[in-house]
Amino acid sequence: MQGRHAESWDIISRLHVDGSIVHTNKVSYAQKEFHQMVKQVEMDSHAWIAGGGARQMYSKASYRKRMMMGFFVQYSAQATGGMVVSSISNALLRFVRTLIDTEQTTWSICITTWALTGDWS
């Protein structure tokens, strides 16, 4: 929230209350939720400062484990080539469609399938 409570309240109230229809229950619920959010942010910031700040990401075993898992997930998502295949799939499909009209349909589909499953990117 970074001290911008008015903006935060404006967003929360817009999420809970319809434009022209104002229900007392919805406003009351939104106020309670906003109060909980403010208190949780304050508690988290105090706990972060008391725990040592950014240094605790390396000193606490649980935070180290979270960081390593985050790095591993990001690396594996990029290293598998899934994004490459999804980004060039339209070009590959257009290529296969043009080959279907030729005599080498069977071989071209086999080669394209083999290249996709082998992740030759």
C-alpha positions in Angstrom: 0.0 0.0 0.0 3.0 2.2 0.6 1.0 4.9 2.5 -1.6 5.3 -0.3 -4.6 4.2 1.8 -7.0 6.5 0.0 -6.3 4.9 -3.4 -6.4 1.4 -1.8 -9.8 2.1 -0.3 -11.1 3.4 -3.6 -10.1 0.2 -5.4 -11.5 -2.1 -2.7 -14.8 -0.2 -2.5 -15.2 -0.3 -6.3 -14.6 -4.1 -6.2 -17.3 -4.7 -3.6 -19.9 -2.1 -4.3 -21.9 -1.8 -7.5 -21.9 1.6 -9.2 -25.3 3.0 -8.4 -26.5 0.4 -5.8 -24.9 0.8 -2.4 -25.7 -2.0 0.1 -24.8 -1.4 3.7 -23.6 -5.0 4.1 -21.3 -4.8 1.2 -19.7 -1.5 2.4 -19.3 -2.9 5.9 -17.7 -6.0 4.5 -15.4 -4.0 2.3 -14.4 -1.8 5.2 -13.6 -4.9 7.3 -11.6 -6.4 4.5 -9.7 -3.2 4.0 -8.9 -3.0 7.7 -7.6 -6.6 7.6 -5.4 -5.8 4.6 -3.9 -2.7 6.2 -3.1 -4.6 9.4 -1.6 -7.6 7.5 0.7 -5.3 5.5 1.8 -3.6 8.7 2.5 -6.9 10.4 4.4 -8.3 7.4 6.6 -5.2 7.1 7.4 -5.3 10.8 8.2 -9.0 10.7 10.4 -8.5 7.6 12.4 -5.7 9.2 12.7 -7.6 12.5 13.8 -10.7 10.7 16.7 -9.0 9.0 15.3 -7.8 5.7 16.7 -9.1 2.4 19.5 -10.8 4.3 17.1 -13.4 5.6 16.5 -14.8 2.1 20.0 -16.3 2.3 20.2 -16.9 6.1 16.9 -18.7 6.6 16.7 -22.2 5.3 13.0 -22.0 4.3 13.6 -18.8 2.3 16.6 -20.3 0.6 14.5 -23.3 -0.4 11.8 -21.0 -1.8 14.4 -19.1 -3.8 16.0 -22.3 -5.2 12.5 -23.7 -6.1 11.7 -20.4 -7.8 14.9 -20.4 -9.8 14.4 -24.0 -10.8 10.8 -23.5 -12.0 11.8 -20.5 -14.0 14.8 -22.3 -15.5 12.9 -25.4 -16.4 10.1 -23.4 -18.0 12.6 -21.7 -20.2 14.9 -24.7 -20.9 12.2 -27.1 -22.1 11.5 -25.1 -25.2 7.7 -25.1 -24.7 7.5 -21.4 -25.5 9.5 -21.9 -28.7 7.1 -24.6 -29.9 4.1 -22.5 -29.0 5.4 -19.4 -30.6 6.3 -21.1 -33.9 3.4 -23.5 -34.1 1.4 -21.3 -36.5 4.4 -21.3 -38.9 4.8 -25.0 -38.6 1.1 -25.7 -39.2 1.1 -23.4 -42.3 4.2 -25.4 -43.5 2.4 -28.7 -43.0 -0.7 -27.4 -44.8 1.3 -26.5 -47.9 3.0 -29.9 -47.9 -0.4 -31.7 -47.7 -1.0 -30.6 -51.3 2.2 -32.3 -52.5 3.0 -35.9 -53.1 5.3 -36.1 -50.1 2.5 -35.7 -47.5 3.3 -38.7 -45.4 7.0 -38.1 -45.2 6.7 -34.4 -44.4 4.2 -35.0 -41.6 6.5 -37.7 -40.2 9.5 -35.4 -40.3 7.6 -32.5 -38.8 6.3 -34.7 -36.0 9.7 -36.1 -35.3 11.2 -32.6 -35.2 8.5 -31.4 -32.8 8.8 -34.3 -30.4 12.6 -34.2 -30.5 12.5 -30.4 -29.6 15.1 -29.5 -32.2 14.8 -25.8 -31.5 
